[in-house]
Amino acid sequence: MQQRKVTWLAATALGLALTGMAMADPAEDTLSVETDDGTIDFVTQTAAPEFLKGHLDTIYSGWLFREDETRALQKDDFDNPAMVFYDRGVDRWNATIGKNGESCAGCHQGPESMAGLRAVMPRVDEKSGKLMIMEDYINNCVTERMGLEKWGTTSNEMKDMLSVISMQSRGEIVNVKIDGAAAPFWEKGKEIYYTRYGQLEMSCANCHEDHYGQMIRADHLSQGQINGFPTYRLKDAGMVSAQQRFVGCVRDTRAETFKAGSDEFKALELYVASRGNGLSVEGVSVRH
């Protein structure tokens, strides 16, 4: 009875909060970044994937839901605070950190060898049949080729390397496969996306599909797209991965969350990534 009372009070409070939310449309802005190799123009809004018909007509990058000052940070690599972590990741890429002096560069040469990978992740590994997120591939190299203990899914080492690899696909269009071997994992991720969790009885869809574009407290709700991850989150003064953000979102519903890197969150990442098919990989972005 006490638990039911707490849940009812939480749901009532949420209802009042949603009732009082104000609308704020995505910004009318375009994202372009000048690099040594020329200008990169990013797709930040486009037609929604066919499977979202009836739910969304247009998909928007989270960048369009941020304040003017935050969006400006991402337009200039010199100002983008995430570039510090990218640079640190490049140093780690080249460092001889393996038990026998192995390095990422020793096998893969430059980071540019990873071009295009971020745009199609997560994916089902052809050899194992397992759904793999980028962190899984990185840890395979760390443990099997370098002889080291695996890195934590949300560790600084992991997020630095995610930053390096993601930057190699910057500007490329997200094109995550959802059919064939990926289909059952995608369906599981979809189920999780629409399932209500926690004392607040909220699903991902409640915020990012039903109420995106609205203000809840001081936050402008986005569609929850992850094409910009890993991202420098100003609130955290550091890099945040998609897996890390999933933990935070579920925790905010006052639920016992799945672990970062769990089968559940891998499936969720596949589904959420597919909702952004057609947007550009932003490399390392900046968010509130």
Salt bridges, closest charged atoms under 4 A:
ASP29 OD2 - ARG71 NE 2.93
ASP29 OD1 - LYS75 NZ 3.03
ASP68 OD1 - ARG71 NH2 2.86
ASP77 OD2 - ARG170 NH2 2.94
ASP136 OD2 - LYS266 NZ 3.15
ASP160 OD2 - ARG88 NE 2.64
ASP160 OD2 - ARG92 NH2 3.96
GLU209 OE2 - HIS55 ND1 2.88
GLU209 OE1 - ARG275 NH2 2.86
ASP219 OD1 - ARG66 NH2 3.32
ASP236 OD2 - ARG233 NH1 3.31
ASP252 OD2 - ARG245 NH2 4.00
GLU282 OE1 - ARG287 NH2 3.06
